[in-house]
Amino acid sequence: MKLFECQHCGHTLYFENTECERCGMRLGFLPDEMQLSALSPDREIFRPMADPQREVRYCANAAHDACNWMVPADAGNPYCVACRLNRTVPDLGHGASVLLWRRIETAKHRLVYGLLRLGLPVISKFDDRARGIAFDFLSGPAAPGTADEPVTIGHRSGLITIDVAEADDAVRERNRRDMGEPYRTLLGHFRHEIGHYYWDRLVCDTVWHRSFREMFGDERRDYSEALSAYYANGATAGWQETHVSAYATAHAWEDFAETWAHYLHIVATLETAGAFGLTICPQVSEGEETDFRACDPHDFDQLMAAWIPLTVAINNLSQSMGQDDLYPFVLSPMVMGKLRFVHGLIRGAREAGGNMGAQ
């Protein structure tokens, strides 16, 4: 995530800001320009100071303090490119549900920002039912506006379901412990599930499909049986040499989705490190300086050369605060190869201008 600057007073801004803390100007994110802009004062229609020739208004979800993205003033759809992906949201008549939904939206908007930055197409199912994306944010029996059955997080033909309870830190921590997942976050859920969607769009029945099977395995293996076996027996011994996480061993689809999610983690975190002007130069004789501002996101080798020293540093910082490793994963040579595969997929989609194959 990059940093932004208030066009009115020059103060540093952050992605979720809605008002400049120095000058008080209202702020809005322009997704087509990937820019957070100060807004010239008005009641409903604004001229962004980053592009004063255009007129914009807030996404309808700004009324719930759930979005700071803008839409063109003359747009027929009241929702921004991120919010128009929503098919189901929690019952907004319950204050607790609204709070959890806002946390979900924060994670989802960061996901969409990352996809747009990588040049990946973000299409709503309301615009393209067969090839688009939609989100159902559902509450299980224990939550306000209850459902009859527990919610299963997952993906099916572009529809991604997220359990609203995962936005509750205590619930997510319990699930993390019970399921033996050292890294479980809302943003991680989004990045994993969107990986399944892009597998359908970028891999299935394309020139990449054979290479995918050679690297990740045959996805035609029975999925339900594979998951049952994983939850009954756990990951096979030595899985760290071949997979980015234990769950990735369950099935070729899960291996791809976990690898995809980690690639998005890497690109986003390196962008943040570069935005803050971070450099790392270990105070030991063999230490080499790494300047994250010089990292080219289109060069896989540069990404990995920067990522390894950054994870070593942040893990040690986390331990210094008495916390577990922030990034508790080992990227073996085989995992690096899988990450390179994802990198190539995304580069190919970007160069093709978003044409994601026929389905």
N, C-alpha and C positions, 0 to 999 in steps of 0.2 A: 504494500500500500504506500503510495507516494504522499508527500506532504503538499499542502496548498498554501497560498498566500492571499490575504484579503486585498482585493484590488483598490479598496478605499483607503486603508491605513497601513498596509504592509505587514499586518500581524500574521503569525503562523496559524494555519487552520488545519483541522483534522477531518477525516472523511465524514464522520457522523455529525459534525457541527451544524447547527441551524442558525446560529447568531455569532458574530464576531465578539469575542470577549473584551476586546479593546474599544472598538468604536460602536458596537451595538448594531451594525448593519445585518439585516437578514441575509441568509445564505441559502443557496440551492445548488444541487449537483446537476450538471448538464451531461447526460450520458453519451450523447453523440459527440461531444467534445472532450469527454473524460476530464471535466474541469469543475471544481467547486468555485462558485462565483458569488460575489456580493451582488445584491439586488437593489436596483433603484427603487425607492419607496413608492408604493402604490397599494391599492386595496386588494385587488385580485390578480391583475396583470402586471408583470414586472419586465424590466429591461436589465438583463444581466450585465454587469460591468465588464465581464470577460468578453462579451459580444453584444455591445449596446444596440446593434442594428436589429436584433430580433426581439420578439415578445414571447414570454413564457408564463406559465402558472404552475403552482404546486400540484403534484400528484394528489389524488383524492385521499390517499391514506395519510397525508400530512395532518388531516383533521384529527387523527388518532395518535399523533406524535410517533408514527410508525415509519415515516419516509420523509426524506428531504430532497428527493429527486424531482426534476422539472419535466413538464411536457410542453410542447408548442401551444401557444395561446389559442390557436384555431384547431387544435386536435379534436377529433370526435371522441376519442377514448380518454376518459378522465384519469386513467392510471398510467404510470410510467412504464418503461420497458421491463423493469423488475417486478412491479406489482401486478402487471397484467398477466403474469404467469400463475397467479393464485387462482385455484378453483374453489378451495374450501379454506376458510379461516375460522379460528375459534369463536365461540359465542361472546361477542363484544359487550353483552349486557352484564358480564361478570368482570369486576375489576381485576381479579387474579388472572383471568384468562387474557385480558388485554396486556398486562405486564409481561406475561410469558410470550405472547405473540410479538410484542415489540422486540424482545430478545431474538426471536426466530427471524424477524425481518432484518435485524442488524446482520446476522450471519448470512442470510440469503442475499442481501444487497452486496456484501463483500464477495460472495460467490460470483454474482453476476458481473460485478466490476472486474474480477479476475478473468472471466470468460471473454468479456469484451476487450480487455487489454491484450489477450492472446490472439485476438482476431477470430474467435470462434462465433458462429452464428447462434443467436439466442432468439428462438422463435416460440411464440405462445401457441398452445393448442387451440386457442380461440381464433387464431389466424390460420393455422394449418393443423387440422385435427390429426392427420396421419403422422406428421413429422415434427410436431411441436412439443413443447414442455408444459407441464402443469404441475402444481403443487397442491396436495391436500394436507392441511395441518389439522390433525384430528386429536381429540381428547378421549382417553380411555375411561373406564367405569369410575375411577377415583377422582376425576376432575370435574369442574363445573361444566354443565352442558354435556353430560356423560354419553358415551357410546355404550352399546350393549356388550361389545367384545373388546379385549385388549387390542391396542393399536400395534401393528407390525410395521416397522420402518422398512421401506423397500421401494423398488422401481418396477414398473410394468408398462412397457410400450410408451414411454415418455411421461407417464404419471408417477410422480415421486410423492410418497407418503412419509410424513414426519410426525412422530409422537410429540404432542405439545409438552408432555411431562418432561421431555429431555431438556427443556429450557429451564427447569428447576434444578439448581446446582446440587441439591441434596439427592434428588432422584437419580440424576445422571451419575453422581459419584457412587451411589449404591449399585447401579447397573454396571458401572466400570469395574467395581470390585467383584461382583457376582459373576461377570462374564470374563474376567481375567484380561481386560483390555487396558493396557498401561496408558493409552492415549484415546480419550473419548470426549469429543467436543461437538457442539452444534455445528460449527463450521466444518468439522471433519465429516459429519453425517452428510451434509450437503455435497461436499466434494466427492465423497465416495459414491453416493447415489447418482450424481450427474455423470460419473464415470460409466455407469451402466448405460445411461442414455447415449453417450457418445460412442460406446462400443457398437450399439445398434446402428448409429449413423455413419461412423468412420471405418469400422472394421468388417461388420457382417456383410458377406457377399461382395467384398471389394478386393482389390489386388493385395490388400494387407492381410487377408484372412488366413492364408496358408502360413505366412510368417508368424501370425499370432499363435496358431496351434503349435508350431514348432517351439515357440518360446514359453507360452503360458499353459499349454495343454489343450486337450480336445473338449470344447464346451458342450459337445453332444453327450457327455457323461451325465447320467441322471442327476439333476440338480437336487431334488429333495433327498435322495439317498445320500448324496455327498454331504449335504449339510447335517443330516442325522448322524452320519458316521463321524463328522468332525465334532459335534457337540457331545457325542458319546465317548470318543476316544482322544480328542484333542489333536494337536498338530503332531506330525511325525517327527522323530528325533532328527536333529540337524537341520531343521527347517530354515534356520537363519542363513544358511548358505545359498538358499534358492528363492526365498520369499521375503518380502519387506515386513510382513507381520504374520503371526500365527494364523489369523483368520484367512489370510490370503491362500493358505494351503487347502482350504475347504473345496474350492472348485475354480476352474479356469476363469470364470466370470468374476469371482471375488478377487482373484489374484490381479486381474486387470483393473478392477475398480479401486483396490487398495493402492496399486501402483500409480494410477491416475491421480488419486487424492494426494499422495505424497509428492507427486510432481507439482501440483498446484500449491501445496504447502511450501515447497522449495522456492518456486518462482515468486510467490507473494512475500515471503520472509526476506529474500534477498533484495527485493525492491524496497522494502521498508528499511533494511540496513543501509542501502545506498542513499535513500532519501535523508537519513539522519547523518550521512557523511561518515559512517563508521569505518574504521580501519582496525585491523588486528595485527599486532606485531609482538609475538610472545617474547618475554624477556629471558630468553635462553640463547645459548650460542648458535643453535641451528635454526632459530626462529626466522620465518620469512614474513614480510608484511603483505597483508591482503587488503586491498582497497575496494570496497563493494560498489563504489560509484563507477568503477571501470568495468563492471560485469555486464557483458552483452547477453541479454535474455534469449537471443536467437542462437547462441553458441553453446551447445550442450557441454562441451569440455570446460568452458569457462564457468558455467553454472556449477558443475560438480567441484571444480577446483576451489570455488568460493564457498560452497555449502559445507564442505567437510570442516574447515577451520572455524566456521561460524558455529556449527553445532557443538564442537569441542568447547568453544568459549562460553556459549549460553548454558551448556550443561554444567560447566564448572561454576558459573555465576549462580545457577539455580541451587547447586549443592552448597554454595557459600551462604545461602539464605535458609539452609536446612530443608530444602525441598528435593524431591526426586528429579532426575534428569528431565529437562523440558522436552527433549527429543530422544526418547529411549529406543532408538532403532540403529541397526547396523546395515550399511549399504554394501553388500558383498558384490563381487564382480558380476554375478548373474543378475542381481537386482539392478545394478547399474545398466546392464544391457536392456532390461525391461523398461527402465526409465528412459533410456535412449529411444526405445521403440515408441513410447508415448510422445516424446519430444518430436520425433519424425512425423507422427500422425498429425499433431497440432500444426507443425510447420506446413505440412502438405495441405491441410484444410485452409490455413491462412492464405497460402499462395494460390489456392483454387478459388479464393474469394467467397468461401462459405458454402460451395456446392458440396454437399455431404453424401453424394451417392444416391442411387435409386433404391427405394424400398417399396 
